[in-house]
């Protein structure tokens, strides 16, 4: 199974009384993520399903990803992807999704960094994600800890396919 772990694009800072869940993408964040999503498409990404955190900035990022990848399905807004997303929540979301070969998950840091490190190596502590970054991993259907293989990462600085380059943030 191929997983695409996506950190939401740049959002506005939290002004005064605006709840965190309602922070939305900046114009710069939208523009930058459209370019990142184009690279993701050019790398051959074609998720069967896209999951998103319910926070507005993640949903907006998932919408851009869906548009750029010409995804035909719905975006599944899942509370499990809100801050606190972990390995068990990932497995829970995939449970019962028969026939899924590729899945995208749009969420937040530090959750995605911790989860990616866990999937790549149970001994690793963290794999940093810049805003709008996408990491592609190959794993077995059971999505076991330490069983994933790093494929590439796309972010505002380009594409990397070497794990040592990708884990430097």
N, C-alpha and C positions, 0 to 999 in steps of 0.2 A: 504494500500500500504506500502511496505517496502522500505525504502531508506537506501543506504549505502553512507555515506559522507566520502570521502577519501582525505587526504592531501598527496600531492606528497612526495616521498621518498627523502632522503638526496641528494642534488645536489652540484655540485662544487660551490665554491665561485665565485663571478663575477670578473674575471681577466680583468684588463685594458680595452681593446676595445671590448670584447665579449658582444653582446647585451644580456640583461636579458632573453629574450625569447629563447635564444639558450643555456642557461645553461642546462647541462645534468647530469644524475644521476652518483654518485660516485660508485665505485665497492662495497664499504661498504653499500651504500644506496640500491643498487640492491639486494645484499645478504640479508640484513635485511628485505626488503620488501617481498622477496620471502617467508620468514618464517612467516611474518604477514599474507600474502595472504593465506598461507596454513591453518593458524588458522581460517581465515575468511571462507574458504571452509569447514573446519571441523565443523564450527558453522552452516552450512547449507545454506550459501549464494549462491543464484543462480539468479543473476539479468537477467532480460529479455533484458535489454539494459544497455550499459556502455557509459556514456558521459565523455568527457575529455576537459579540458582547451587546447587551442592550443599551450601553452608553452611546449617546448620539454620535460622538466622534468616531466610534468604531463602526456603527451602522453606515455612516457616510463613507468611510473608507471601504467597507464591504461593497457598497453600491458602485463606487468607482472601479474596484477590482472586477466586479461582475460585468460592468459595462465594457471594460477594456478586454476582458477575456471572452466576451460574447457568450457568457454563461446563460443557459436557457432556463435554469431552475430558479426557484425562489431563494432568497437569503433567509436562513433559519436563525432568528434572533433567539439566543439561548442564555438564560440567566447564569448558567454554569461558566460562561466566558467573562462574566463581570470580574472585577478584581478578586483574586483568590483562586483563579483557574489553576488546576493542577492535573497530574497524571490520571488520577481516578476520574476526574470530570471529563477529560479527553476520552477515556475508555467508555464512560457512560454515554457520551454523545454519539460515539460510533456504534454502540451496541444496537443491534437490530437494523442497521443500515446495510442491508444485503446488496451486493453488487457494486458497492462503492470501491473504486480503485484509487481515486484521488479525492482529497478533502482539504478545504481551506478553513482556517480558524483565525478570525480577526479579534485581537484582544489587546492586552495591556502589559506593560512592564511593571514589576520585575517578573511577573508570572511566566511570560513566554520565554525569558532567558533561563529561568530555573527549569522549566519543563524541557526545553531543548537540551540543556546539559544533562538532565536526567535520562532522556531518550538516547542520547549519544553515548553516555557513560555514567553509570550510577555513582561513580566516584567524583565526577565533575560537579562543580558548585554553581557555575553561572556561564551563560552565553549571551553577551549583551546585544540588544536590538536598538538601533537608532529608530527615530520616529519614521514610520512608513516602510521599515525594512521587512523583507520577506525571506524566510529561510525554507528551503526545500529539503525534506528528509525522505529516505526510503526506509520502510520498516515492514515487519511481518504483519499479518492481519490482526494478531493479538496485541500489537503495539506495546511490547514488553520494554521495560526499562533496560537501557544499555544495548538495545538490539537495533537501533537505527543507524543508518549510514548518511552522512552529510553529502548532499548533492551540490548545492550552491546557495549563495545569498545575494539578493539584489537590494540595494539601498540608494540613497542620493549620491553616493560616490561611485556607483557602477555595480558590476557583477563580480563575484569571486567564487571560485570553485575549489579553493584549497582551504581546508578547515583551519589551518594555522592563521591564514590571512583573515578569515571570517570571524574568528573568536577574539580578535583584537579590538572589536567594537567599531 
